[in-house]
Amino acid sequence: DMYKHPSTLSSFAALKQYGNIMIPAESGELASGLSGEGRMAEPENIVAFLEADLESKLPLKGKKILVTAGPTYEAIDPVRFIGNHSSGKMGFDIANEAASLGAEVFLIAGPTHLKAKNSLIKVVDVISAQEMYDACHVYFNEVDAAIAAAAVADYRPKFVADQKIKKNTVEFSIELEKTKDILSSLGAIKKNQFLIGFALETENEIENAKLKIQKKNLDLIVLNSLQDKGAGFKKETNKVTFIDKNFEIEPMELKSKESVAADILNKVILHFSKS
Ligand code: CTP
């Protein structure tokens, strides 16, 4: 009687008109002893409703984002490889942040000890630069943005020994060949994807980063500075400068890698809000 009363119904209508969302009442036994529509929704249903509503309003809902993370390992023989000190943290933080903003994420990860934190993240584990290249090209066509945070090896051994190499010579050298530049290859085929790369420079930082934007056909580059204490490999913090394709330069403060990830995703959100 109360739920269907005209004054209740007109109040509901007024509340809806003000932009409120109604969580529907449930049916069943009522406090008045009658049975019908008007029971408070079960708490778990209220929570599920709120979750679904909040999720539908996330700024990256419906977007797909490719992220590369971690180092790559280039085999020398069955037990040795050429690698680097990348922990993968920056890339994983970007993937976690993108997923918490509602994006579906394809995280192409080189060898790391990290775990993705969100069921919206599909992790594709790879080892070598070639495997990372192949995995990126599987997903790139279907994504709206790609962020290349991996520290990909630039060279790999030209020949990989089938057996462990014995130490029977005084000197030993390994012939190396170039790996494919994954980011450049994505830049070369991109359609509408918003493409973000990283740059690690130790000299002429801004000029070199600008050259990378052009060479790799990027929309934005995140320049890592090794000049700043607290920035770079195996650190919890990072100090970056954003440079966009119009060469607008935005230096950021030293901050946690999670906050840098949030700044990067803000750039992605801003891009989608304009396009
Ligand atoms: N990158 C890539 N594939 C490679 C090498 C690099 O996708 N084979 C990506 C990185 O993930 C990063 C960007 O390219 O987003 C720039 O990497 P960086 O090491 O700064 O530059 P390089 O292109 O390797 O050039 P250089 O080492 O000569 O500075």
Residues whose N, C-alpha, C, O or C-beta is under 5 A from the ligand:
A	BS01	CTP	A148 A149 A150 A151 V152 A153 D154 T179 K180 D181 I182 L183 G197 F198 A199 L200
